Amino acid sequence: WIKNFILFSTIIFNGKLFDLSYILVTSAGFLIFCALSSASYIFNDIVDLKNDRKHPIKKKRPLASGMVHLNTASEIAFLLGLFGLIASLLLSPSFFFIASAFVLLHIFYTLLFKNYAILDILSIAFSFILRAFAGEMLTGYHLPFWLFLTILFVALFVATTKRHAELLRQGSSARPALFQYQERLLDSYTSMFG
């Protein structure tokens, strides 16, 4: 959920952080994106359930450990996604468009993109960009282009260093995309994005 604070960057960088109307609408957008993010994480855990049960750390997650039943998790993900999208439409059609793109990106990430090198980290970075655009759609204010580039490269840097750490700690078996990465390539990406 911390990632969703990026929605507030629009009012921060446009000097509207202490304007109550903008704080309220951005907070509503933040809560909506928290619901949508939660739905996507639950969906990802449902899809990865079989592998997570074999993973030394992920097997302790609520779904993989059996603390939460699969049907319950599916219902929660569906309801969070549905109510999040309905609420986004109530805020504005343009915000709904960004929220829908965010949900679709996470669905494609879970089912396809996370299995391919480069596409996995680009998907993560693009989800941060969509959060920043969502803040713009809520307020009508715009972020400077350099700030979008900063968000993009910080997200790429974080995603690359995460993949690099996974490759070093757990080897290429930790996730499918890691088979396609080489340590030297990830070092180059980390330096470039940093």
Residue frames as a rotation matrix with the C-alpha (Angstrom) as fourth column:
TRP 1
0.560 0.829 0.000 0.00
0.829 -0.560 0.000 0.00
0.000 0.000 -1.000 0.00
ILE 2
0.141 -0.592 -0.794 2.95
0.368 -0.713 0.597 2.33
-0.919 -0.376 0.118 0.56
LYS 3
-0.711 -0.433 0.554 3.42
0.639 -0.070 0.766 2.46
-0.293 0.899 0.326 -3.23
ASN 4
0.056 0.861 0.505 0.02
0.945 -0.209 0.252 4.11
0.323 0.463 -0.826 -3.56
PHE 5
0.322 -0.024 -0.946 1.26
0.559 -0.802 0.211 7.25
-0.764 -0.597 -0.245 -1.77
ILE 6
-0.759 -0.579 0.296 2.57
0.554 -0.338 0.761 8.21
-0.341 0.742 0.578 -5.22
LEU 7
0.054 0.862 0.504 -0.97
0.925 -0.233 0.300 9.47
0.376 0.450 -0.810 -5.89
PHE 8
0.704 0.235 -0.670 -0.20
0.589 -0.721 0.366 12.33
-0.396 -0.652 -0.646 -3.49
SER 9
-0.356 -0.934 0.020 2.79
0.782 -0.286 0.554 13.50
-0.512 0.213 0.832 -5.55
THR 10
-0.207 0.336 0.919 0.51
0.781 -0.509 0.362 15.65
0.590 0.792 -0.157 -7.72
ILE 11
0.802 0.560 0.208 -0.80
0.330 -0.705 0.628 17.74
0.498 -0.435 -0.750 -4.83
ILE 12
0.506 -0.703 -0.499 2.61
0.624 -0.101 0.775 17.83
-0.595 -0.704 0.388 -3.15
PHE 13
-0.484 -0.839 0.249 4.44
0.759 -0.260 0.597 19.17
-0.436 0.478 0.762 -6.21
ASN 14
-0.287 0.433 0.854 1.65
0.598 -0.616 0.513 21.60
0.748 0.658 -0.082 -7.12
GLY 15
-0.936 -0.216 0.280 1.48
-0.059 -0.686 -0.725 23.18
0.348 -0.695 0.629 -3.66
LYS 16
-0.096 0.987 0.129 -1.99
-0.660 -0.160 0.734 21.79
0.746 -0.015 0.666 -2.85
LEU 17
-0.586 -0.219 -0.780 -1.07
0.253 0.865 -0.433 19.43
0.770 -0.451 -0.452 -0.03
PHE 18
-0.892 0.227 -0.390 -2.91
0.357 -0.172 -0.918 21.55
-0.275 -0.959 0.073 2.54
ASP 19
-0.602 0.765 -0.228 -6.00
-0.779 -0.499 0.380 22.19
0.177 0.406 0.896 0.39
LEU 20
-0.461 0.415 0.784 -8.71
-0.497 0.611 -0.616 20.08
-0.735 -0.674 -0.075 2.03
SER 21
0.599 0.768 -0.226 -10.69
-0.617 0.264 -0.741 19.34
-0.509 0.584 0.632 -1.14
TYR 22
0.332 -0.564 -0.756 -7.58
-0.753 0.325 -0.573 17.97
0.569 0.759 -0.317 -2.90
ILE 23
-0.706 -0.551 0.445 -6.51
-0.708 0.525 -0.473 16.01
0.027 -0.649 -0.760 0.17
LEU 24
-0.082 0.772 0.630 -9.94
-0.551 0.492 -0.674 14.36
-0.830 -0.402 0.385 0.38
VAL 25
0.790 0.415 -0.452 -10.19
-0.593 0.327 -0.736 13.42
-0.158 0.849 0.504 -3.30
THR 26
-0.006 -0.870 -0.493 -6.58
-0.755 0.327 -0.568 12.14
0.655 0.369 -0.659 -3.37
SER 27
-0.650 -0.172 0.740 -7.18
-0.700 0.514 -0.496 10.17
-0.295 -0.840 -0.455 -0.16
ALA 28
0.429 0.857 0.286 -10.24
-0.551 0.499 -0.669 8.59
-0.716 0.129 0.686 -1.76
GLY 29
0.675 -0.259 -0.691 -8.10
-0.632 0.280 -0.723 7.67
0.381 0.924 0.026 -4.78
PHE 30
-0.441 -0.877 0.191 -5.43
-0.827 0.315 -0.466 6.29
0.348 -0.364 -0.864 -2.47
LEU 31
-0.308 0.409 0.859 -7.97
-0.610 0.608 -0.508 4.01
-0.730 -0.681 0.062 -0.73
ILE 32
0.769 0.595 -0.231 -9.32
-0.528 0.390 -0.754 2.86
-0.359 0.702 0.615 -4.10
PHE 33
0.329 -0.731 -0.598 -5.83
-0.682 0.254 -0.686 1.99
0.653 0.633 -0.415 -5.30
CYS 34
-0.584 -0.465 0.665 -5.19
-0.802 0.453 -0.389 0.16
-0.120 -0.761 -0.637 -2.02
ALA 35
0.264 0.767 0.585 -8.29
-0.495 0.628 -0.601 -1.95
-0.828 -0.131 0.545 -2.72
LEU 36
0.878 0.067 -0.474 -7.20
-0.473 0.280 -0.836 -2.61
0.077 0.958 0.278 -6.30
SER 37
-0.123 -0.986 -0.109 -3.62
-0.842 0.162 -0.515 -3.38
0.526 0.028 -0.850 -5.24
SER 38
-0.409 0.032 0.912 -4.90
-0.728 0.592 -0.347 -5.79
-0.550 -0.806 -0.219 -2.59
ALA 39
0.680 0.715 0.160 -7.11
-0.424 0.562 -0.710 -7.51
-0.598 0.415 0.686 -5.15
SER 40
0.656 -0.476 -0.586 -4.16
-0.580 0.179 -0.795 -7.90
0.483 0.861 -0.159 -7.52
TYR 41
-0.430 -0.835 0.343 -1.86
-0.870 0.282 -0.405 -9.27
0.241 -0.472 -0.848 -4.78
ILE 42
-0.067 0.490 0.869 -4.51
-0.571 0.696 -0.436 -11.80
-0.818 -0.526 0.233 -3.74
PHE 43
0.880 0.386 -0.278 -5.03
-0.426 0.380 -0.821 -12.78
-0.211 0.841 0.499 -7.39
ASN 44
0.191 -0.906 -0.378 -1.27
-0.778 0.096 -0.621 -13.22
0.599 0.413 -0.686 -7.76
ASP 45
-0.553 -0.378 0.742 -1.15
-0.798 0.496 -0.342 -15.42
-0.239 -0.782 -0.576 -4.64
ILE 46
0.433 0.767 0.473 -4.03
-0.474 0.640 -0.604 -17.53
-0.767 0.038 0.641 -5.99
VAL 47
0.842 -0.148 -0.519 -2.24
-0.475 0.250 -0.843 -18.08
0.255 0.957 0.140 -9.31
ASP 48
-0.069 -0.990 -0.125 1.08
-0.646 0.140 -0.750 -18.81
0.760 0.028 -0.649 -7.55
LEU 49
0.561 0.398 0.725 -0.45
-0.827 0.233 0.512 -20.96
0.035 -0.887 0.460 -4.79
LYS 50
0.976 -0.163 -0.142 1.18
0.150 0.984 -0.096 -24.23
0.155 0.073 0.985 -5.85
ASN 51
0.197 -0.970 0.145 4.67
0.402 -0.055 -0.914 -22.70
0.894 0.238 0.379 -6.10
ASP 52
0.027 -0.150 0.988 4.28
-0.670 -0.736 -0.094 -20.59
0.742 -0.660 -0.120 -2.95
ARG 53
0.880 0.358 0.312 3.55
-0.471 0.570 0.674 -23.72
0.063 -0.740 0.670 -0.90
LYS 54
0.736 -0.667 -0.113 6.99
0.630 0.737 -0.246 -25.06
0.247 0.110 0.963 -1.89
HIS 55
0.170 -0.677 0.716 8.84
0.083 -0.714 -0.695 -21.77
0.982 0.177 -0.065 -1.27
PRO 56
-0.393 -0.407 -0.824 10.68
0.775 0.336 -0.536 -21.51
0.495 -0.849 0.184 2.09
ILE 57
-0.963 0.027 -0.267 9.37
0.132 -0.817 -0.561 -18.00
-0.233 -0.575 0.784 2.86
LYS 58
-0.665 0.730 -0.158 6.21
-0.665 -0.482 0.570 -17.64
0.340 0.484 0.806 0.76
LYS 59
-0.441 0.503 -0.744 4.73
0.293 0.864 0.410 -20.81
0.849 -0.037 -0.528 2.23
LYS 60
-0.709 0.139 -0.691 3.98
0.683 -0.108 -0.722 -18.76
-0.175 -0.984 -0.018 5.37
ARG 61
-0.891 0.452 0.054 1.65
-0.399 -0.832 0.385 -16.39
0.219 0.322 0.921 3.50
PRO 62
-0.413 0.783 0.465 -2.02
-0.683 0.071 -0.727 -16.68
-0.603 -0.618 0.505 4.58
LEU 63
0.540 0.664 -0.518 -3.22
-0.838 0.365 -0.406 -18.45
-0.081 0.653 0.753 1.43
ALA 64
0.026 -0.630 -0.776 -0.23
-0.565 0.632 -0.531 -20.76
0.825 0.453 -0.340 0.99
SER 65
-0.875 -0.404 0.265 -0.23
-0.424 0.378 -0.823 -21.74
0.233 -0.833 -0.502 4.67
GLY 66
-0.523 0.759 -0.389 -3.95
0.519 0.645 0.561 -22.54
0.676 0.092 -0.731 4.62
MET 67
-0.817 0.221 -0.532 -4.90
0.392 -0.464 -0.795 -19.80
-0.422 -0.858 0.293 7.10
VAL 68
-0.232 0.738 -0.634 -7.19
-0.662 -0.597 -0.453 -18.37
-0.713 0.315 0.627 4.39
HIS 69
0.004 0.342 0.940 -9.28
0.416 0.854 -0.313 -20.68
-0.909 0.392 -0.138 2.22
LEU 70
-0.840 -0.389 0.379 -8.97
0.467 -0.161 0.869 -20.38
-0.277 0.907 0.317 -1.57
ASN 71
-0.098 0.892 0.442 -12.69
0.898 -0.113 0.426 -19.58
0.430 0.439 -0.789 -2.02
THR 72
0.591 0.275 -0.758 -12.51
0.678 -0.678 0.283 -16.84
-0.436 -0.682 -0.587 0.61
ALA 73
-0.353 -0.824 -0.444 -9.44
0.302 -0.549 0.779 -15.30
-0.885 0.141 0.443 -1.04
SER 74
-0.744 0.126 0.656 -11.14
0.661 -0.004 0.751 -15.41
0.097 0.992 -0.080 -4.45
GLU 75
0.331 0.943 0.028 -14.26
0.905 -0.325 0.276 -13.69
0.269 -0.066 -0.961 -3.10
ILE 76
0.416 -0.245 -0.876 -12.21
0.490 -0.751 0.443 -11.00
-0.766 -0.613 -0.193 -1.35
ALA 77
-0.686 -0.728 0.015 -10.15
0.366 -0.327 0.871 -10.31
-0.629 0.603 0.491 -4.48
PHE 78
-0.465 0.590 0.660 -13.28
0.810 -0.019 0.587 -10.09
0.359 0.807 -0.469 -6.63
LEU 79
0.559 0.764 -0.321 -15.09
0.828 -0.492 0.271 -7.77
0.049 -0.418 -0.907 -4.21
LEU 80
0.112 -0.602 -0.791 -12.09
0.397 -0.703 0.591 -5.49
-0.911 -0.380 0.160 -3.71
GLY 81
-0.833 -0.451 0.320 -11.59
0.438 -0.185 0.880 -5.24
-0.337 0.873 0.352 -7.46
LEU 82
-0.213 0.854 0.475 -15.27
0.879 -0.045 0.475 -4.69
0.428 0.518 -0.741 -8.22
PHE 83
0.679 0.520 -0.519 -15.89
0.716 -0.627 0.308 -2.07
-0.165 -0.580 -0.798 -5.53
GLY 84
-0.175 -0.825 -0.537 -12.56
0.432 -0.554 0.712 -0.38
-0.885 -0.108 0.453 -6.29
LEU 85
-0.838 -0.128 0.530 -13.50
0.545 -0.194 0.816 0.04
-0.002 0.973 0.232 -9.95
ILE 86
0.179 0.965 0.193 -17.04
0.880 -0.245 0.406 1.18
0.439 0.097 -0.893 -9.16
ALA 87
0.550 -0.026 -0.835 -15.69
0.605 -0.677 0.419 3.74
-0.576 -0.736 -0.357 -6.69
SER 88
-0.560 -0.817 -0.137 -13.14
0.452 -0.439 0.776 4.94
-0.694 0.373 0.615 -9.24
LEU 89
-0.525 0.464 0.714 -15.92
0.745 -0.156 0.649 5.53
0.412 0.872 -0.263 -11.76
LEU 90
0.556 0.761 -0.334 -17.81
0.823 -0.449 0.347 7.58
0.114 -0.468 -0.876 -9.17
LEU 91
0.091 -0.601 -0.794 -14.77
0.490 -0.667 0.561 9.84
-0.867 -0.440 0.234 -8.75
SER 92
0.170 0.016 -0.985 -14.27
-0.702 -0.699 -0.132 10.49
-0.691 0.715 -0.107 -12.47
PRO 93
0.969 0.234 0.080 -14.31
-0.103 0.676 -0.730 8.65
-0.225 0.699 0.679 -15.81
SER 94
0.492 -0.853 -0.175 -10.63
-0.511 -0.120 -0.851 9.48
0.705 0.508 -0.494 -16.46
PHE 95
-0.242 -0.535 0.810 -9.64
-0.966 0.211 -0.149 8.11
-0.091 -0.818 -0.568 -13.03
PHE 96
0.549 0.523 0.651 -11.69
-0.419 0.847 -0.327 4.97
-0.723 -0.093 0.685 -13.81
PHE 97
0.905 -0.256 -0.339 -9.73
-0.269 0.273 -0.924 4.57
0.329 0.927 0.179 -17.06
ILE 98
-0.054 -0.984 0.171 -6.40
-0.780 -0.065 -0.623 4.72
0.624 -0.166 -0.764 -15.19
ALA 99
-0.132 0.080 0.988 -7.69
-0.860 0.486 -0.154 2.38
-0.493 -0.870 0.005 -12.46
SER 100
0.851 0.487 0.197 -8.88
-0.304 0.762 -0.571 -0.10
-0.428 0.426 0.797 -15.11
ALA 101
0.601 -0.721 -0.347 -5.50
-0.409 0.096 -0.907 0.05
0.687 0.687 -0.237 -16.86
PHE 102
-0.249 -0.671 0.699 -3.85
-0.951 0.031 -0.309 -0.59
0.186 -0.741 -0.645 -13.48
VAL 103
0.273 0.449 0.851 -6.01
-0.608 0.766 -0.209 -3.69
-0.746 -0.460 0.482 -12.89
LEU 104
0.982 0.116 -0.146 -5.41
-0.186 0.533 -0.826 -5.01
-0.018 0.838 0.545 -16.42
LEU 105
0.235 -0.969 -0.071 -1.67
-0.707 -0.121 -0.696 -4.47
0.667 0.214 -0.714 -16.08
HIS 106
-0.320 -0.355 0.879 -1.63
-0.916 0.355 -0.190 -6.50
-0.244 -0.865 -0.438 -12.86
ILE 107
0.646 0.577 0.500 -3.70
-0.380 0.811 -0.444 -9.28
-0.662 0.097 0.743 -14.40
PHE 108
0.889 -0.358 -0.284 -1.34
-0.195 0.264 -0.944 -9.50
0.414 0.895 0.165 -17.39
TYR 109
-0.037 -0.927 0.373 1.65
-0.904 -0.128 -0.408 -9.28
0.427 -0.352 -0.833 -15.05
THR 110
-0.027 0.091 0.996 0.39
-0.780 0.621 -0.078 -12.20
-0.625 -0.779 0.054 -12.96
LEU 111
0.725 0.467 0.506 -0.56
-0.104 0.801 -0.590 -14.38
-0.681 0.375 0.629 -15.92
LEU 112
0.865 -0.308 0.397 2.18
0.478 0.262 -0.838 -13.51
0.154 0.915 0.374 -18.40
PHE 113
0.697 -0.586 0.414 4.63
-0.261 -0.745 -0.614 -10.63
0.668 0.320 -0.672 -17.94
LYS 114
0.571 -0.497 0.654 6.27
-0.784 -0.092 0.614 -11.83
-0.245 -0.863 -0.442 -14.71
ASN 115
0.719 -0.266 0.643 7.54
0.232 0.963 0.139 -14.89
-0.656 0.049 0.754 -16.57
TYR 116
0.576 -0.483 0.659 9.68
0.747 -0.015 -0.664 -12.85
0.331 0.875 0.352 -18.97
ALA 117
-0.218 -0.776 -0.592 12.83
0.848 -0.451 0.280 -10.88
-0.484 -0.441 0.756 -18.29
ILE 118
-0.969 -0.191 0.154 12.54
0.234 -0.909 0.346 -7.15
0.074 0.372 0.925 -18.89
LEU 119
-0.287 0.936 0.201 8.74
0.046 -0.196 0.980 -7.33
0.957 0.291 0.013 -19.21
ASP 120
0.233 0.380 -0.895 8.52
0.867 0.337 0.368 -8.08
0.441 -0.861 -0.251 -15.50
ILE 121
-0.436 -0.445 -0.783 10.46
0.789 -0.607 -0.094 -5.01
-0.433 -0.659 0.615 -14.39
LEU 122
-0.942 0.168 0.290 8.83
0.057 -0.773 0.632 -2.78
0.330 0.612 0.719 -17.03
SER 123
-0.041 0.984 -0.172 5.40
0.421 0.173 0.890 -3.84
0.906 -0.035 -0.421 -15.75
ILE 124
0.103 0.002 -0.995 6.36
0.993 -0.065 0.103 -2.95
-0.064 -0.998 -0.009 -12.20
ALA 125
-0.814 -0.488 -0.317 7.67
0.461 -0.873 0.159 0.45
-0.354 -0.017 0.935 -13.32
PHE 126
-0.742 0.579 0.338 4.57
0.071 -0.433 0.898 1.16
0.667 0.691 0.280 -15.41
SER 127
0.150 0.820 -0.552 2.32
0.800 0.228 0.555 0.45
0.581 -0.524 -0.622 -12.42
PHE 128
-0.270 -0.315 -0.910 4.12
0.806 -0.591 -0.034 3.28
-0.527 -0.742 0.414 -10.57
ILE 129
-0.994 -0.090 0.065 3.57
0.111 -0.772 0.626 5.60
-0.006 0.630 0.777 -13.54
LEU 130
-0.325 0.945 0.042 -0.14
0.408 0.100 0.908 4.74
0.853 0.313 -0.418 -13.57
ARG 131
0.117 0.314 -0.942 -0.34
0.992 -0.080 0.097 5.69
-0.045 -0.946 -0.321 -9.89
ALA 132
-0.687 -0.439 -0.579 1.20
0.421 -0.890 0.175 9.09
-0.592 -0.123 0.797 -10.68
PHE 133
-0.880 0.432 0.198 -1.25
0.035 -0.358 0.933 9.59
0.474 0.828 0.300 -13.59
ALA 134
-0.084 0.887 -0.454 -4.11
0.818 0.321 0.477 8.64
0.569 -0.331 -0.753 -11.26
GLY 135
-0.211 -0.069 -0.975 -3.16
0.802 -0.583 -0.132 11.53
-0.560 -0.809 0.178 -8.98
GLU 136
-0.968 -0.148 -0.200 -3.28
0.001 -0.805 0.594 13.86
-0.249 0.575 0.779 -11.96
MET 137
-0.625 0.779 0.040 -6.70
0.299 0.192 0.935 12.59
0.721 0.597 -0.353 -13.06
LEU 138
-0.033 0.625 -0.780 -8.12
0.990 0.130 0.062 13.21
0.140 -0.770 -0.622 -9.60
THR 139
-0.030 -0.094 -0.995 -6.96
0.638 -0.768 0.053 16.79
-0.770 -0.633 0.083 -9.30
GLY 140
0.883 0.306 0.357 -6.59
0.466 -0.477 -0.745 18.19
-0.057 0.824 -0.564 -12.80
TYR 141
0.623 -0.758 -0.195 -3.05
-0.654 -0.641 0.402 19.28
-0.430 -0.123 -0.894 -11.95
HIS 142
0.885 -0.355 -0.302 -0.03
-0.017 0.624 -0.781 17.95
0.466 0.696 0.546 -13.79
LEU 143
0.652 -0.758 -0.021 3.33
0.245 0.184 0.952 16.67
-0.718 -0.626 0.306 -12.70
PRO 144
0.336 -0.621 -0.708 6.48
-0.852 -0.521 0.053 17.89
-0.402 0.585 -0.704 -14.43
PHE 145
0.787 -0.045 -0.615 7.87
-0.409 0.708 -0.576 15.50
0.461 0.705 0.539 -17.01
TRP 146
-0.258 -0.966 -0.023 11.13
-0.567 0.171 -0.806 15.16
0.782 -0.195 -0.592 -15.07
LEU 147
-0.328 0.194 0.924 9.17
-0.896 0.245 -0.370 13.84
-0.299 -0.950 0.093 -12.09
PHE 148
0.802 0.597 -0.024 7.58
-0.558 0.733 -0.388 11.13
-0.214 0.324 0.921 -14.24
LEU 149
0.433 -0.734 -0.523 11.05
-0.330 0.411 -0.850 10.16
0.839 0.541 -0.064 -15.43
THR 150
-0.490 -0.600 0.632 12.25
-0.791 0.000 -0.612 10.09
0.368 -0.800 -0.475 -11.82
ILE 151
0.195 0.666 0.720 9.36
-0.826 0.508 -0.246 7.83
-0.529 -0.547 0.649 -10.79
LEU 152
0.880 0.139 -0.454 10.01
-0.421 0.669 -0.612 5.57
0.218 0.730 0.648 -13.80
PHE 153
0.131 -0.933 -0.334 13.74
-0.343 0.273 -0.899 5.20
0.930 0.232 -0.285 -13.15
VAL 154
-0.458 -0.212 0.863 13.38
-0.888 0.074 -0.453 4.76
0.032 -0.975 -0.222 -9.39
ALA 155
0.531 0.730 0.429 10.79
-0.702 0.663 -0.259 2.02
-0.473 -0.164 0.865 -10.02
LEU 156
0.789 -0.320 -0.524 13.07
-0.263 0.596 -0.759 0.34
0.555 0.737 0.386 -12.59
PHE 157
-0.255 -0.931 0.260 15.99
-0.637 -0.040 -0.770 0.63
0.728 -0.362 -0.583 -10.15
VAL 158
-0.204 0.257 0.944 14.00
-0.920 0.280 -0.275 -0.94
-0.335 -0.925 0.180 -7.29
ALA 159
0.819 0.573 0.042 12.62
-0.511 0.760 -0.401 -3.74
-0.261 0.307 0.915 -9.49
THR 160
0.534 -0.692 -0.486 16.07
-0.316 0.370 -0.874 -4.51
0.784 0.620 -0.021 -10.91
THR 161
-0.462 -0.735 0.497 17.78
-0.748 0.022 -0.663 -4.57
0.476 -0.678 -0.560 -7.52
LYS 162
0.192 0.610 0.769 14.99
-0.848 0.498 -0.183 -6.84
-0.495 -0.617 0.612 -6.22
ARG 163
0.943 0.132 -0.306 15.55
-0.295 0.759 -0.581 -9.29
0.155 0.638 0.754 -9.10
HIS 164
0.109 -0.985 -0.130 19.30
-0.458 0.066 -0.887 -9.09
0.882 0.156 -0.444 -8.54
ALA 165
-0.385 -0.211 0.899 18.90
-0.923 0.090 -0.374 -9.89
-0.002 -0.973 -0.229 -4.83
GLU 166
0.614 0.677 0.406 16.59
-0.640 0.728 -0.247 -12.82
-0.462 -0.108 0.880 -5.63
LEU 167
0.775 -0.376 -0.507 19.07
-0.277 0.518 -0.809 -14.17
0.567 0.768 0.297 -8.15
LEU 168
-0.250 -0.949 0.194 21.93
-0.594 -0.009 -0.805 -13.99
0.765 -0.316 -0.561 -5.63
ARG 169
-0.371 0.142 0.918 19.97
-0.904 0.171 -0.392 -15.38
-0.212 -0.975 0.065 -2.65
GLN 170
0.209 0.658 0.723 17.76
-0.447 0.722 -0.528 -18.03
-0.870 -0.213 0.445 -4.19
GLY 171
-0.748 -0.528 0.403 19.16
0.130 0.478 0.869 -18.62
-0.651 0.702 -0.289 -7.66
SER 172
-0.859 0.350 -0.375 17.24
-0.496 -0.384 0.779 -18.71
0.128 0.855 0.503 -10.91
SER 173
-0.691 0.625 -0.364 14.64
0.517 0.779 0.356 -21.11
0.506 0.058 -0.861 -9.51
ALA 174
-0.796 0.363 -0.484 13.00
0.304 -0.451 -0.839 -18.35
-0.523 -0.815 0.249 -7.40
ARG 175
0.262 0.883 -0.390 10.87
-0.166 -0.357 -0.919 -17.14
-0.951 0.306 0.053 -10.34
PRO 176
0.570 0.026 0.821 10.61
0.662 0.578 -0.478 -18.01
-0.487 0.816 0.313 -14.04
ALA 177
0.974 -0.154 0.168 12.00
-0.005 -0.751 -0.661 -14.70
0.228 0.642 -0.732 -15.32
LEU 178
0.578 -0.797 0.175 15.23
-0.599 -0.268 0.755 -15.17
-0.554 -0.541 -0.632 -13.37
PHE 179
0.361 -0.430 0.828 16.30
0.527 0.826 0.199 -17.94
-0.769 0.364 0.525 -15.75
GLN 180
0.617 -0.016 0.787 16.55
0.755 -0.271 -0.598 -15.23
0.222 0.962 -0.155 -18.42
TYR 181
0.913 -0.320 0.255 18.63
-0.366 -0.917 0.158 -12.79
0.183 -0.238 -0.954 -16.36
GLN 182
0.279 -0.892 -0.355 22.38
0.705 0.441 -0.556 -12.83
0.653 -0.095 0.752 -15.91
GLU 183
0.419 -0.123 -0.899 24.03
0.826 -0.359 0.434 -11.20
-0.377 -0.925 -0.049 -12.93
ARG 184
-0.659 -0.747 -0.082 26.17
0.619 -0.602 0.504 -8.96
-0.426 0.282 0.860 -15.14
LEU 185
-0.499 0.575 0.649 23.10
0.524 -0.396 0.754 -7.77
0.690 0.716 -0.104 -17.04
LEU 186
0.568 0.743 -0.353 21.27
0.713 -0.231 0.662 -6.92
0.410 -0.628 -0.661 -13.80
ASP 187
-0.023 -0.676 -0.736 24.36
0.797 -0.458 0.395 -5.04
-0.604 -0.577 0.549 -12.58
SER 188
-0.858 -0.301 0.416 24.29
0.509 -0.607 0.610 -2.97
0.069 0.735 0.674 -15.78
TYR 189
-0.027 0.939 0.342 20.56
0.555 -0.270 0.787 -2.26
0.831 0.211 -0.514 -15.42
THR 190
0.516 0.213 -0.830 21.00
0.854 -0.208 0.477 -1.24
-0.071 -0.955 -0.289 -11.80
SER 191
-0.455 -0.771 -0.445 23.78
0.658 -0.628 0.416 1.21
-0.600 -0.104 0.793 -12.68
MET 192
-0.794 0.162 0.586 21.90
0.463 -0.464 0.756 2.58
0.394 0.871 0.293 -15.66
PHE 193
0.209 0.972 0.104 18.61
0.586 -0.209 0.782 3.13
0.783 -0.103 -0.614 -13.83
GLY 194
0.356 -0.172 -0.918 20.38
0.879 -0.272 0.392 4.46
-0.317 -0.947 0.055 -10.74
